[in-house]
Amino acid sequence: MDHQFGRAFKINQSSQYSSVFNNADFRVSSPNLTFIVKENNLSHGRIGVVVAKKNIRRAVDRNLVKRIVKESFRKGEVSTLMVDIVVLVRSNLIRLSRKQQNEDLTSLWQALIKKVNYRNSRS
């Protein structure tokens, strides 16, 4: 896979976010993160990250969390799945160590892959 994270892999229009929120196929959650997932017709996955200002006050911290989530998406095999993912970040995530954040993300990515594969095998 290419090591770049271009526009094609991002959800960046409000209509795209609304589509995922309103027509979600399923969710995967932890105490720190929620993945809202909708299948797409593209050859790759796309991701959007939502971090509310009330959950993480400082813009520096919000941007750091977004970079961490997007980087873990880019490095993993999740980006090859044909799904749109909106990640909702809760305030607890910024209080965790970087290692704990990565472990939480990894376990959720694995749960997401299992769920997508299960849904595809049933179709």
C-alpha positions in Angstrom: 0.0 0.0 0.0 1.1 3.5 -0.7 2.5 5.4 2.3 0.5 8.5 1.6 -2.9 9.4 3.1 -4.5 11.4 0.4 -7.9 13.0 0.0 -9.4 9.8 -1.4 -9.1 8.2 2.0 -10.7 11.0 4.0 -14.3 11.9 4.7 -14.2 15.7 4.4 -17.7 16.9 3.4 -20.6 17.3 5.8 -22.8 15.4 3.4 -20.5 12.4 3.6 -20.5 12.6 7.4 -24.3 12.8 7.4 -24.5 9.8 5.1 -22.5 7.7 7.5 -24.4 9.0 10.6 -27.9 8.5 9.0 -27.3 5.2 7.2 -24.8 3.4 9.5 -24.6 -0.4 9.0 -23.1 -0.9 12.5 -21.0 0.5 15.3 -17.9 -0.7 17.2 -17.2 0.9 20.6 -14.9 1.1 23.5 -15.0 3.5 26.5 -12.8 5.9 24.6 -13.9 5.6 20.9 -16.8 4.8 18.8 -16.6 3.7 15.1 -19.7 4.3 13.1 -19.4 2.3 9.9 -21.2 2.3 6.5 -20.3 0.2 3.5 -19.2 2.2 0.4 -18.8 1.4 -3.3 -15.2 2.4 -3.5 -12.2 0.1 -3.7 -10.8 1.4 -0.4 -11.9 2.7 3.0 -12.4 6.3 4.1 -12.2 7.8 7.5 -13.4 10.9 9.3 -12.6 11.8 12.9 -14.9 13.9 15.1 -13.5 15.3 18.3 -15.9 17.6 20.2 -14.4 20.7 21.8 -16.3 19.9 25.0 -14.5 16.5 25.2 -11.0 17.8 24.5 -10.6 21.5 25.1 -7.2 22.3 23.6 -7.0 22.4 19.8 -3.4 21.0 20.0 -4.8 17.9 21.7 -7.7 17.5 19.3 -5.4 17.6 16.4 -3.0 15.2 17.9 -5.8 12.7 18.5 -6.9 13.1 14.9 -3.4 12.4 13.6 -3.0 9.3 15.8 -6.4 7.9 14.6 -5.7 8.6 11.0 -2.2 7.2 11.1 -3.4 3.9 12.7 -6.0 3.7 9.9 -3.4 4.3 7.3 -1.0 1.7 8.6 -3.5 -1.0 9.2 -5.3 -3.3 6.8 -8.6 -1.5 7.6 -8.0 1.0 4.8 -8.4 -1.8 2.3 -12.0 -2.6 3.5 -14.7 -0.9 1.4 -16.3 1.1 4.3 -16.7 4.6 5.5 -15.8 5.1 9.1 -16.6 8.0 11.3 -14.6 7.9 14.6 -16.1 9.7 17.6 -13.5 10.5 20.3 -14.4 10.7 23.9 -12.5 12.8 26.5 -10.9 9.7 28.2 -8.6 9.1 25.2 -6.3 12.0 25.8 -5.7 10.9 29.3 -4.3 7.6 28.2 -0.7 6.9 27.4 0.3 6.7 23.7 0.7 2.9 24.1 -2.8 2.5 25.6 -4.3 4.7 22.8 -2.7 2.4 20.2 -3.8 -0.7 22.0 -7.4 0.6 22.1 -7.3 1.5 18.5 -5.8 -1.8 17.5 -8.5 -3.8 19.3 -11.2 -1.7 17.8 -9.8 -2.1 14.3 -9.6 -5.9 14.8 -13.3 -5.9 16.0 -14.3 -3.9 13.0 -12.5 -6.2 10.5 -14.2 -9.2 12.1 -17.6 -7.6 11.9 -17.1 -6.6 8.2 -15.9 -10.0 7.3 -18.8 -11.6 9.1 -21.3 -9.4 7.3 -19.7 -10.1 3.9 -19.7 -13.9 4.5 -23.4 -13.8 5.3 -24.2 -11.9 2.0 
